[in-house]
Amino acid sequence: MTFLQHARRRARRSAWIVWATGCGVYFLAVLHRSSLGVAGPEAVERLHITSAQLGIFVMLQLGVYAVMQIPSGLAIDRWGPRRVLLVATLVLGIAQTTFAFATTYPVALGARALLGVGDAAVYISCLRLAAQWFPATRYAGLTMITGMVGMAGNLAATVPLTIALQTYGWTRTFAVTGITSLLYAVLLLRPAVAAPYREVHLPGPEDALGDARTPGAAWRSVLGQVLESWRGGERGHGARLGFWTHQATMASGTVLAMVWGYPYLTEGLGYPDARAAAELSLFVVATLAFSLVVGPVAGRWRGSRMPLAIAVCAAILLAWLVLLGWPGGRPPELVVTLAFVVIATGGPASQIGFHLARDYTPQTRISTATGLVNAGGFLGAMVGAVTVGLVLDARSGGANPDLDDYRWALATVVLIAAVSTLAMVASLLRLRGRALARVAAGEPVVVPVVAHWWDLDALRPHVRVEDEEPPAP
């Protein structure tokens, strides 16, 4: 065997190279996903659309993303993350290149929908690579680093993308990013190598479809897997709690970063383009900084996860109330910056949902549960993005919206965050009730719990002990 052949074989078996290659796809996916954050006003002018139609861009993209989470998880469970990432990279490249040359609203809308399809499978594929190629003790750290790679893509979609749009224009800027994804797919054309930490039995066609061979039976089997992940079965309600945690923490920040933050700053508060782009860059930097704290804490101390998530949700709601309820409507720049920094903590805190899915889900369904959790935040963001646009159009009557219009429109995002937080707390109380029943029966639990005054008997589900929280791994 030659030195070159040996090096290639060693590279194919390197866990770090395999995982880093997947993270490269995630960087590009987040760059494509976030590109409308600073290109929104230019899209309105180029495509001759309204604020509501701009919101539909993001609604459709995130809606497709959320809907595709479960099929993506099933595809990863069946065919593996490498093949799914290869297809996703090609779809992302085609979608972004189409968007670059779109001159009509329907074509651009179709391109963003296709982008949501490709984007849907990328993050959970990277998490699956981390779970299969590294020991469990490194999963929390790798989840944090994966999220940081995505933030780097988000950062590239702020000031650098603004400069590129101003210098090279719409078509060349988006065409270059799309072609980059198509070229990157070459790195995924490698022979398959068995992952060292995967289970001996991985789901195959018979697991995805059951013993039935008819399409109807296949869909019933798939739906059964999804419902089982949501109900939790004998493994608790981790996926359901993760769903609401993901939505409560990240949905409002996603709406701000992906589409309405830039127009709010420029059209509502009157910031110059460079200042608004810098504010969004600070949002991403704050997200990155908090990831360095939240990731290790959530990974090392399981008992701290939900108190941390609740604290972050409360801080985000307070930041929104200060930002939108400031007397006179126009907060000082320092207050705006601090509010953006606080809202940015939701991105890192949303990772707690994935930890819950991993701890409370059997390995054979972990990608399905992860997809279910990931759908939570993006469903909330989808509803928020389009609702803001509808309120802006309704209040402004088709004219340029003013600051009061933005305040009323963004208040709908606060409502979504509040409802999601209440649902998260209700799911947590239910899971604690199951855990307390298991502790009372002398059974082990994932996270040690002690009854407090808020653990009312009326809130505890009356279930059998054998259906309680799983034993500690």
C-alpha positions as CSV (number, residue, x, y, z in Angstrom):
1,M,0.0,0.0,0.0
2,T,1.4,3.4,-1.0
3,F,1.7,6.3,1.4
4,L,-1.1,8.1,-0.4
5,Q,-3.4,5.2,-0.2
6,H,-2.6,4.7,3.4
7,A,-3.3,8.4,4.1
8,R,-6.6,8.3,2.3
9,R,-7.7,5.2,4.2
10,R,-6.7,6.8,7.5
11,A,-8.6,10.0,6.6
12,R,-11.7,8.0,5.9
13,R,-11.5,6.4,9.3
14,S,-10.7,9.7,11.2
15,A,-13.6,10.6,13.4
16,W,-12.6,14.3,13.4
17,I,-12.4,14.5,9.6
18,V,-15.8,12.8,9.2
19,W,-17.5,15.0,11.7
20,A,-15.7,18.2,10.4
21,T,-16.8,17.5,6.9
22,G,-20.4,17.3,8.0
23,C,-20.0,20.6,10.0
24,G,-18.8,22.2,6.7
25,V,-22.2,21.4,5.2
26,Y,-23.8,23.0,8.3
27,F,-21.8,26.2,7.9
28,L,-23.0,26.6,4.3
29,A,-26.6,25.6,5.3
30,V,-26.8,28.3,7.9
31,L,-25.2,30.9,5.6
32,H,-27.9,30.1,3.0
33,R,-30.7,30.1,5.6
34,S,-29.7,33.4,7.1
35,S,-29.0,35.3,3.9
36,L,-32.4,37.0,3.9
37,G,-31.5,38.6,7.2
38,V,-29.7,41.4,5.5
39,A,-31.1,41.0,2.0
40,G,-34.7,41.4,3.0
41,P,-35.0,45.1,1.9
42,E,-33.3,44.4,-1.4
43,A,-35.6,41.4,-2.0
44,V,-38.6,43.7,-1.5
45,E,-37.2,46.0,-4.2
46,R,-36.0,43.4,-6.6
47,L,-39.1,41.2,-6.5
48,H,-41.7,44.0,-5.9
49,I,-43.2,42.3,-2.9
50,T,-44.8,43.5,0.4
51,S,-43.8,42.9,4.0
52,A,-46.2,40.0,4.3
53,Q,-44.8,38.4,1.2
54,L,-41.3,38.8,2.6
55,G,-42.5,37.1,5.8
56,I,-43.9,34.3,3.7
57,F,-40.4,33.7,2.3
58,V,-39.2,32.8,5.8
59,M,-42.4,31.1,6.8
60,L,-42.3,28.8,3.8
61,Q,-38.6,28.0,4.3
62,L,-38.9,27.3,8.0
63,G,-42.2,25.5,7.5
64,V,-40.6,23.1,5.0
65,Y,-37.6,22.8,7.3
66,A,-39.9,21.9,10.3
67,V,-42.1,19.5,8.3
68,M,-39.0,17.8,6.9
69,Q,-37.5,17.1,10.3
70,I,-39.3,13.8,10.9
71,P,-38.7,12.5,7.3
72,S,-35.1,13.6,7.6
73,G,-34.6,11.8,10.9
74,L,-36.1,8.6,9.5
75,A,-33.9,8.9,6.4
76,I,-30.8,9.3,8.6
77,D,-31.8,6.3,10.7
78,R,-32.3,4.2,7.6
79,W,-29.5,5.4,5.1
80,G,-27.0,7.0,7.4
81,P,-25.9,10.7,7.8
82,R,-23.2,10.7,5.0
83,R,-25.6,9.9,2.2
84,V,-28.2,12.2,3.6
85,L,-25.6,15.0,3.8
86,L,-24.5,14.4,0.2
87,V,-28.1,14.9,-1.1
88,A,-28.7,17.8,1.2
89,T,-25.6,19.6,0.0
90,L,-26.6,19.3,-3.6
91,V,-30.2,20.4,-2.9
92,L,-28.8,23.5,-1.0
93,G,-26.5,24.4,-3.9
94,I,-29.3,24.1,-6.5
95,A,-31.7,26.1,-4.4
96,Q,-29.3,29.0,-3.7
97,T,-28.2,29.2,-7.3
98,T,-31.8,29.3,-8.5
99,F,-32.5,32.1,-5.9
100,A,-29.5,34.0,-7.3
101,F,-31.1,34.2,-10.8
102,A,-34.8,34.6,-9.7
103,T,-36.5,37.7,-10.9
104,T,-40.1,36.8,-10.0
105,Y,-41.7,36.1,-6.6
106,P,-42.9,32.5,-7.4
107,V,-39.5,31.4,-8.6
108,A,-37.7,32.9,-5.6
109,L,-40.3,31.4,-3.3
110,G,-39.8,27.9,-4.8
111,A,-36.1,28.3,-4.4
112,R,-36.4,29.1,-0.6
113,A,-38.8,26.2,-0.2
114,L,-36.2,23.9,-1.8
115,L,-33.6,25.4,0.5
116,G,-35.7,24.4,3.5
117,V,-35.7,20.8,2.2
118,G,-31.9,20.6,1.9
119,D,-31.4,22.5,5.2
120,A,-33.7,20.2,7.2
121,A,-31.4,17.2,7.5
122,V,-28.0,18.9,8.0
123,Y,-27.9,19.7,11.7
124,I,-29.4,16.4,12.9
125,S,-27.0,14.6,10.5
126,C,-24.1,16.3,12.2
127,L,-25.4,15.3,15.6
128,R,-25.7,11.7,14.4
129,L,-22.1,11.8,13.2
130,A,-21.1,13.0,16.7
131,A,-23.0,10.2,18.4
132,Q,-21.7,7.5,16.1
133,W,-18.0,8.5,15.8
134,F,-17.2,9.6,19.3
135,P,-17.8,8.3,22.8
136,A,-20.9,9.6,24.7
137,T,-18.7,11.7,27.0
138,R,-17.9,14.0,24.1
139,Y,-21.4,14.4,22.7
140,A,-22.2,17.6,24.7
141,G,-19.0,19.3,23.7
142,L,-19.4,18.3,20.0
143,T,-23.0,19.5,20.0
144,M,-21.7,22.9,21.3
145,I,-19.0,23.1,18.7
146,T,-21.4,22.1,15.9
147,G,-23.7,24.9,17.0
148,M,-20.7,27.3,16.9
149,V,-19.9,26.3,13.4
150,G,-23.5,27.2,12.5
151,M,-23.1,30.5,14.2
152,A,-20.0,31.2,12.1
153,G,-22.2,30.7,9.0
154,N,-24.7,33.0,10.6
155,L,-22.0,35.6,11.2
156,A,-20.9,35.3,7.5
157,A,-24.5,36.2,6.6
158,T,-24.3,39.6,8.3
159,V,-21.5,42.2,7.6
160,P,-19.6,40.1,5.0
161,L,-22.8,39.3,3.1
162,T,-23.9,43.0,3.3
163,I,-20.6,44.1,1.8
164,A,-20.8,41.4,-0.9
165,L,-24.3,42.5,-1.9
166,Q,-23.3,46.1,-2.1
167,T,-20.1,45.3,-4.0
168,Y,-21.1,42.5,-6.4
169,G,-24.9,42.6,-6.4
170,W,-27.6,40.1,-5.8
171,T,-27.0,37.6,-8.6
172,R,-23.2,37.2,-8.2
173,T,-23.3,37.0,-4.4
174,F,-25.9,34.3,-4.2
175,A,-24.6,32.4,-7.2
176,V,-21.1,32.1,-5.6
177,T,-22.5,30.7,-2.4
178,G,-24.7,28.3,-4.2
179,I,-21.9,27.0,-6.4
180,T,-19.7,26.6,-3.4
181,S,-22.2,24.1,-1.9
182,L,-22.3,22.1,-5.2
183,L,-18.5,21.9,-5.2
184,Y,-18.4,21.0,-1.5
185,A,-20.5,17.9,-2.3
186,V,-17.3,16.3,-3.7
187,L,-15.9,15.9,-0.2
188,L,-18.8,13.6,0.7
189,L,-18.2,11.2,-2.3
190,R,-16.1,8.8,-0.2
191,P,-16.6,5.1,0.5
192,A,-18.7,4.3,3.5
193,V,-16.8,3.4,6.7
194,A,-18.3,1.7,9.7
195,A,-18.7,4.2,12.6
196,P,-17.0,2.9,15.8
197,Y,-19.8,3.9,18.2
198,R,-22.8,2.9,16.3
199,E,-25.0,0.1,17.7
200,V,-24.7,-3.3,16.2
201,H,-28.2,-3.1,14.9
202,L,-29.2,0.0,12.9
203,P,-32.6,0.5,11.5
204,G,-33.1,-0.9,8.0
205,P,-36.0,-1.0,5.6
206,E,-37.8,-3.5,7.7
207,D,-37.6,-1.2,10.7
208,A,-38.7,1.9,8.9
209,L,-41.6,0.1,7.2
210,G,-42.4,-2.7,9.6
211,D,-43.4,-6.0,8.2
212,A,-45.9,-4.4,5.9
213,R,-45.3,-3.9,2.2
214,T,-48.1,-1.5,1.4
215,P,-47.7,2.3,1.3
216,G,-50.5,2.7,3.8
217,A,-49.0,0.4,6.3
218,A,-45.6,2.0,5.8
219,W,-47.0,5.5,6.6
220,R,-48.8,4.1,9.6
221,S,-45.5,2.6,10.8
222,V,-43.7,6.0,10.3
223,L,-46.5,7.8,12.1
224,G,-46.2,5.3,14.9
225,Q,-42.5,6.1,15.4
226,V,-43.2,9.8,15.5
227,L,-46.1,9.4,18.0
228,E,-44.0,7.0,20.1
229,S,-41.2,9.6,20.3
230,W,-43.7,12.3,21.3
231,R,-45.5,10.1,23.9
232,G,-42.2,8.9,25.2
233,G,-43.4,5.4,26.0
234,E,-41.3,3.7,28.6
235,R,-38.5,6.3,28.2
236,G,-40.4,9.3,29.5
237,H,-41.4,12.6,27.8
238,G,-38.0,13.9,26.9
239,A,-38.8,14.6,23.2
240,R,-42.0,16.5,24.1
241,L,-40.2,18.6,26.7
242,G,-37.3,19.1,24.3
243,F,-39.8,20.3,21.6
244,W,-41.2,23.1,23.8
245,T,-37.8,24.0,25.2
246,H,-36.4,24.4,21.7
247,Q,-39.3,26.6,20.7
248,A,-39.5,28.7,23.8
249,T,-35.8,29.5,23.8
250,M,-34.9,30.1,20.1
251,A,-38.1,31.0,18.1
252,S,-38.1,34.7,18.8
253,G,-34.4,35.1,18.3
254,T,-34.6,33.2,14.9
255,V,-37.3,35.6,13.7
256,L,-35.1,38.6,14.7
257,A,-31.9,37.2,13.1
258,M,-33.4,35.7,10.0
259,V,-35.7,38.4,8.7
260,W,-37.2,41.1,10.9
261,G,-34.2,42.3,13.0
262,Y,-32.6,44.2,10.1
263,P,-35.8,46.0,8.9
264,Y,-36.7,46.8,12.5
265,L,-33.3,48.5,13.0
266,T,-33.2,50.3,9.7
267,E,-36.8,51.2,9.0
268,G,-38.1,51.3,12.6
269,L,-35.2,52.8,14.5
270,G,-33.6,54.5,11.6
271,Y,-30.2,52.9,12.0
272,P,-27.8,53.1,9.0
273,D,-27.2,49.8,7.1
274,A,-23.7,49.4,8.5
275,R,-24.9,49.9,12.1
276,A,-27.8,47.5,11.7
277,A,-25.5,44.8,10.2
278,A,-23.0,45.3,13.1
279,E,-25.9,44.9,15.5
280,L,-26.8,41.6,14.0
281,S,-23.2,40.6,14.0
282,L,-23.1,41.3,17.7
283,F,-26.2,39.1,18.1
284,V,-24.3,36.2,16.5
285,V,-21.1,36.9,18.6
286,A,-23.2,36.9,21.8
287,T,-24.8,33.6,20.7
288,L,-21.3,32.2,20.3
289,A,-20.1,33.5,23.6
290,F,-23.0,32.0,25.5
291,S,-22.5,28.7,23.8
292,L,-19.2,28.4,25.5
293,V,-21.1,28.6,28.8
294,V,-24.4,26.8,28.2
295,G,-22.9,23.9,26.3
296,P,-20.5,22.6,29.1
297,V,-23.0,23.3,31.9
298,A,-25.9,21.5,30.1
299,G,-23.6,18.6,29.2
300,R,-22.0,18.1,32.6
301,W,-24.8,18.8,35.0
302,R,-28.0,17.3,33.9
303,G,-29.9,18.7,36.9
304,S,-29.1,22.3,35.8
305,R,-30.6,22.0,32.3
306,M,-34.2,22.9,32.9
307,P,-33.5,25.6,35.5
308,L,-31.2,27.2,33.0
309,A,-33.8,26.9,30.2
310,I,-36.4,28.5,32.4
311,A,-34.1,31.4,33.4
312,V,-33.2,32.0,29.8
313,C,-36.8,32.1,28.7
314,A,-37.7,34.6,31.5
315,A,-34.8,36.8,30.5
316,I,-35.8,36.7,26.8
317,L,-39.4,37.7,27.6
318,L,-38.1,40.5,29.9
319,A,-35.8,41.8,27.1
320,W,-38.6,41.8,24.6
321,L,-40.9,43.7,27.0
322,V,-38.2,46.4,27.6
323,L,-37.4,46.7,23.9
324,L,-41.0,47.1,22.7
325,G,-42.5,48.8,25.8
326,W,-39.9,51.5,26.2
327,P,-41.5,54.9,26.9
328,G,-41.8,56.8,23.7
329,G,-41.1,53.7,21.7
330,R,-37.4,54.4,20.8
331,P,-35.0,52.8,23.3
332,P,-31.4,54.1,23.6
333,E,-28.9,52.2,21.5
334,L,-27.3,50.7,24.6
335,V,-30.7,49.2,25.6
336,V,-31.3,47.8,22.1
337,T,-27.8,46.2,22.1
338,L,-28.4,44.7,25.6
339,A,-31.8,43.4,24.6
340,F,-30.3,41.8,21.4
341,V,-27.6,40.2,23.6
342,V,-30.1,38.7,26.0
343,I,-32.3,37.4,23.2
344,A,-29.2,35.8,21.7
345,T,-28.9,33.5,24.7
346,G,-31.9,31.5,23.4
347,G,-29.9,29.9,20.6
348,P,-27.4,28.1,22.9
349,A,-30.1,27.3,25.5
350,S,-32.1,25.6,22.7
351,Q,-29.4,22.8,22.7
352,I,-30.9,21.6,26.0
353,G,-33.8,20.1,23.9
354,F,-31.4,17.9,22.1
355,H,-29.8,16.6,25.3
356,L,-33.3,15.7,26.5
357,A,-34.0,13.8,23.3
358,R,-30.8,11.9,23.5
359,D,-31.2,10.9,27.2
360,Y,-34.8,9.8,26.9
361,T,-34.9,8.1,23.5
362,P,-33.7,4.7,22.4
363,Q,-30.7,4.8,20.0
364,T,-32.8,3.4,17.1
365,R,-35.2,6.4,17.3
366,I,-32.8,9.1,18.3
367,S,-32.7,10.9,14.9
368,T,-36.5,10.9,14.8
369,A,-36.7,12.4,18.3
370,T,-34.0,14.9,17.5
371,G,-35.9,16.0,14.4
372,L,-39.0,16.3,16.4
373,V,-37.2,18.6,18.9
374,N,-35.6,20.6,16.1
375,A,-39.0,21.2,14.6
376,G,-40.2,23.0,17.7
377,G,-38.1,26.2,17.4
378,F,-38.5,26.5,13.6
379,L,-42.3,26.0,13.7
380,G,-42.5,28.8,16.2
381,A,-40.2,31.0,14.1
382,M,-42.3,30.2,11.0
383,V,-45.5,31.4,12.6
384,G,-43.7,34.4,14.0
385,A,-42.1,35.5,10.7
386,V,-45.3,35.5,8.7
387,T,-47.4,37.0,11.6
388,V,-45.0,40.0,11.9
389,G,-45.3,40.6,8.1
390,L,-49.1,40.4,8.2
391,V,-49.4,42.9,11.1
392,L,-47.0,45.3,9.4
393,D,-49.0,45.3,6.2
394,A,-52.3,45.7,8.1
395,R,-51.1,48.6,10.2
396,S,-49.1,50.4,7.5
397,G,-51.6,49.9,4.7
398,G,-48.9,49.0,2.2
399,A,-46.8,52.0,3.0
400,N,-43.4,51.9,4.7
401,P,-44.0,50.8,8.3
402,D,-42.9,53.0,11.1
403,L,-41.6,52.2,14.6
404,D,-45.1,51.8,16.1
405,D,-45.9,49.3,13.4
406,Y,-42.9,47.3,14.2
407,R,-43.6,47.4,17.9
408,W,-47.1,45.9,17.4
409,A,-45.9,43.4,14.9
410,L,-43.0,42.1,17.0
411,A,-45.3,41.8,20.0
412,T,-46.8,38.7,18.3
413,V,-43.3,37.1,18.6
414,V,-43.4,37.8,22.4
415,L,-46.8,36.1,22.6
416,I,-45.4,33.0,20.9
417,A,-42.5,32.9,23.3
418,A,-44.8,33.2,26.3
419,V,-47.1,30.4,25.2
420,S,-44.1,28.1,24.4
421,T,-42.6,28.8,27.8
422,L,-45.9,27.9,29.6
423,A,-46.0,24.6,27.5
424,M,-42.4,23.9,28.5
425,V,-43.1,24.3,32.2
426,A,-46.2,22.1,31.9
427,S,-44.2,19.4,30.2
428,L,-41.5,19.7,32.8
429,L,-44.0,19.2,35.7
430,R,-45.4,16.1,34.0
431,L,-41.9,14.6,33.6
432,R,-41.1,15.4,37.2
433,G,-44.3,13.7,38.3
434,R,-43.3,10.6,36.4
435,A,-39.8,10.7,37.9
436,L,-41.1,11.3,41.5
437,A,-43.4,8.2,41.1
438,R,-40.4,6.2,40.0
439,V,-38.3,7.4,42.9
440,A,-41.1,6.5,45.3
441,A,-41.0,3.0,43.9
442,G,-37.3,2.7,44.5
443,E,-36.4,2.8,40.8
444,P,-33.4,4.7,39.3
445,V,-34.0,7.8,37.2
446,V,-32.0,9.8,34.7
447,V,-31.8,12.9,36.8
448,P,-32.3,12.7,40.6
449,V,-35.3,14.7,41.7
450,V,-36.6,15.9,45.1
451,A,-40.3,16.9,45.6
452,H,-40.9,20.6,46.0
453,W,-44.1,22.6,46.7
454,W,-44.7,23.1,43.0
455,D,-44.9,19.3,42.4
456,L,-48.6,19.1,43.2
457,D,-50.3,15.8,43.2
458,A,-52.9,17.1,40.8
459,L,-50.1,17.8,38.3
460,R,-48.7,14.3,38.5
461,P,-49.9,11.8,35.9
462,H,-51.5,8.7,37.2
463,V,-49.4,6.1,35.3
464,R,-48.0,2.8,36.0
465,V,-44.5,2.6,37.6
466,E,-43.2,0.5,34.7
467,D,-44.0,3.4,32.3
468,E,-42.0,5.9,34.3
469,E,-38.6,7.6,33.5
470,P,-35.9,5.2,32.3
471,P,-33.0,4.0,34.4
472,A,-29.8,6.0,34.3
473,P,-27.5,4.9,31.4
